[in-house]
Amino acid sequence: MKGEKTRKRPRLSYQRRKSLYGYGFISLWLIGTLLFFLIPLGKSIAYSFSSVSIKPGRIDMKWVGLDNYKYAVSKDPQYTDLLEDTLIETLWKTPLILIFSLFIAVVLNQKFRGRALARAVFFLPVIIATGPVYEIISGDIKSTGNTGAAQFSTMFRTDLVGDLMRDLGFYSMSEKMTSFITTVADNIFGIVWSSGIQILLFLAALQNIPPSAREAAQLEGATSWEYFWKITFPYVSPFILANMIFTVIDSFTNPMNQVMRRIMLFQTEEMNYGLSSAMTWLYFIIVAAAIGAAAAVINRFIYYEFDA
């Protein structure tokens, strides 16, 4: 009625509007996580305890309990051996990648001509596709059906270290030591190829060191060795854990990883989704345990020392 005061719609408070904007911003992420991560994750767990058969228009599942896990651990002729080889390779390759990345980051943090080009060269493997390109360069490409790639890959295969050790008489050492040195030398390219992100993270940590720290060290007469251990290493130590986790996950999830190939064999060629899911979850548990153990060691022997 005329003369009556119209009611005003209550306005949302500023905090309420900020909350709604936030929920709207992450809504697409929540929907994507639910549809493309959580639901497939639940199905994968169910598949690992079931015998899965694909039929026209549907997927039939029959509960088999731990049979798939038992088969993967005790009956599959290759899974446990490939898993052991992958763990051993990751165990020795991860420290080498971290040491190499830190060394290159320290070098690239210096001022010299062509520094930007050198940084781009070490980061280039991150941009290049790491599948067929890496196989060709590392010499793992199959010669059948691709003779050009096979001939190109021979450029990167050499037994220079083995020949050098024979000439110097080092083959009198134990067979395990000789095999380890040869393996490390043969994987130098792989170590360099896998160090791009780690170098970038260490370089970011080095650039956060204040100039006053270097000036104070120079005034105190500290050598380069003392400056590294007293100034540089404490600043980059928080990034060691992050780089370690990234390196371990990258090694375990590499498409050329033999365990991953074994899992994909059962999934794509034999269509055994139950067994492949069980192998995947076993692999996930082992990877999580490896990361947890490595993180505990780093926290104990690095962070504890500096806090003390």
N, C-alpha and C positions, 0 to 999 in steps of 0.2 A: 504494500500500500504506500501511497504517496506520503511522504513525511517520515516513514519508518526508515531507520538506518539499515542500509544493506550490510549484510555480514561479509566481512573480508575473509578471503581464503587464508588460512594460516600459512605463513611462509616458512620454508625449511631453514633451519639454522645453517650456519656456514660449515660447521663440523659435519652435519648430516649430509650436506651436499658434497663435501669432500669425500665422505665414505661412499656415497653412491657413484661418484665419478671413479673412485678406485675399483669398486666392484665391477663397474662397466668395463673398465680398462682390462681387467684380468679375466673377464668372463669368457672371451674366446680361448684364452689359454686353458681355463678350467674345462671347457667343453672338449678341446682337443686332447687334453690329458686324459679325460674320462674315456673318450671314444677310441683314441689311438694308443693309449698306454695302459691304463688300469684294466680295461676290459680284456685286451689281448694278454695282459699279464696274468689275470685270473684264469683265462682259458689255457694258457701255457702250463700253469700249475695243475689244472685238471687233466690235461693231456698226459702229463708225466706220470700220473697214477692210473692211466687207462690205456686200453688197446683201441686205437682210433682207426676206423675204416671209412673211406670216402665213397659215398654212393650218390647217384644222381639226385641232386636237389637237397641232400642232407649229409650230416656227419654223424656217424654212429660211434658211441663211446661205451666201452665195457670196462668196468672197474677191475683192475688187476693188482692193486696195492703197490708194493715195492718191487714188483717183478722187473720193471724197466730199469730201475736203479741197480738191482742185483745183476742184471744182464750186462749193463754198462761197465760195472766194476769187475765182475768175475768171469764173464763169458766172452765179451767182445775181445778179439785178438789184438787190437791196436789201440784202443782208447786209453788205457792206463799207461802204456808205453809212450804214446804221444804226449799225454799229460805230463809225465815225468820229464820228458825232453823239453817241453815248453817251460816248465818251472825252472829247470836248471839254466836254460838259455836266458830267461828273464832275470834270474838271480845274479848272473855275472854281467849281463849286458846293461842292466839299470845303473849300477854304480859307474860304469864306464861312460854312459851317456851323460850322467850328471856331472862328472868330473870334466869331460870334454866340453860340455855346454858352459860351465862356469869359466873354464880357461878361455874359450873363444869370446865369451861375453866381456871378460876383463880386457882382452886384446882390442875388441871392437869399441870399448869405452874410451880408448885413448884417442888423441887427436892426431890424425895422419891423413894424407891425401888418399882419396878413394874410399874413405870410410863408409859412405852411404852405399857405394857399389858392393863393398864387402859384406855389409849387413844384408843387402838384397840377395846376394849369392847364397848365404847360409839360410835365408828364409825361403828361398825359391822352392825347395822340395815340399813345403807346406802347400804351395799353390798348385804345383804340378800334380796330376792324378797319380796316386801311389799304387795303382794296380798294375796294368800292363807295362807302364813305363818303368816301374821299379823292377819288374820281372825281367825285362829286356836288359836293363843296365846291370843288374846283379847277376845275370847269366843264368837265371832259372827258367827262361822261356823254353817251351818245347820246340824242337826243331821241326817236327812234322807240321806241314801246312803253312809254315812261315819261315822259310829259309833265310830271307833277308834279315828278319829280327834275330834269328839264331846266329848268323854271321856277325851281326852288330854286337851281340852280347858277348862274343868271344874277346872283344877288345878289353872287357873289364874283368876277365878271368885270367889269373896268373898264379903260378906257384913260386913267386919270387922269394917269399919268406922261407918256404921249404928248401929251395935251392941254397939260399944263404945259410940256413942252419946246417945243411949238409956240408957246405964248404968250410964253415967254421968249426965243425966237429961237435955241434951241440946235440946231435942225435944220440949221443951217449947218455943223455939225461933220461929220466923215466918217460915211459910212453905217454902217460897221462899229462905230464907237463908239456911235452912236445905237442901233443894233440891240442891242448888248451891254447898255447901260443899261436899255433897255426890257425885255429878256429877264430881267435880274436883278430888276427891279421886279415883273414878272409872276410870278416864282417865289418871292416873299417868303414866301407862305403855305407853299409846299413846303419852304423852308429851315427855317421855324419848326417845321413838322410833323416834320421829320427830325432834330430836335436834342434830343429828350427824353433819350435814353440818354447822349449826350455831356454834356449839362448835369448829369446825375446824377453822372457820373464826375468831372467838374471840381469839382463841389460837394464830393464826398468828399475830393478832394485839398486843397481850400481849408480844410476843417474839420480837416485834419491839421497845419495850420500852428500851431506852439506859440504860446501867448499871449506868451511871453517875447520872441519875435521882434518882435512889434508894439510891446511896451513898449520894447525897445531902440531900435527905429526912432524912436519918439516922443521918447525921451530925446536922440537924436542930431539931432533936428529934421528928419527926413526928410519930404519932401512925399508926398502920395498917389501921385504919378507915380513918384517914386523908390522908394517902398515896393512898388509893383506890379512894377517891373522888377528890383529887388534882392532881394525876399523872395517875393512871390506867384508870379511867373513861374518862378523856379527850382524851386519846390515842385510846380507843376502840369506842368512840362515832361515828366516821365516819362509822364504821361497823354496827352500830345499824340499820341504814336505810337499808343497803343492806340485813341484816338478816331479817328485818321486811318484806321487799318486797318478799324475798324468802319464808318466812313462810306463808304469806297470799296466794301467788300463789300456794304453795304446798298444803295448806288446801283446796283451792277452786277447784283444779284440781285432788285431790285424787280420784282414781277409786272407792273407797268406799264411796265417797261423795254422799248423797242421791239425790242431784240435778243432778249430773252427771249420776247417775243410771236412773233417770227419763227421761233424755234426750236420753240416750242409749236405753231405752225401746221403745220410739217412733221410733227411727232410725232402730233398728235391728229386733224388733218383729212386730211392726205395720207398718213398712216401710213408715212412714209418714215423709219424708225428709224435707218438707216445715215447719212443726210445730217444728221438732227437731232443724232445723237451726235457727228459730226465737227464740226458748228458749235459744239456745247457744249464740246468739248475745245479747239478754237481759242479760244473765249471764255475758258475757264479759264486757258489759257497767257497770254493777254493780261492778264487780271486779276492773275495772279500776278506778271507782269513789272511791271505798274503799281504794285502794292503794294511790291515790292522796290525799285523806283526811288524811290518816295516815302519809304520807310523809310531808304534810304541818304542822301537829302537831309536828312531830319530829324536823323539821327545826325550828319551832318557840320556842319550850320549851327546846331544847338541844343545838343546834348549836348557837342560838341567845344568850343564857346565857353565853357560853364560849367565844364567840366573844366580848360580852360586858365586 
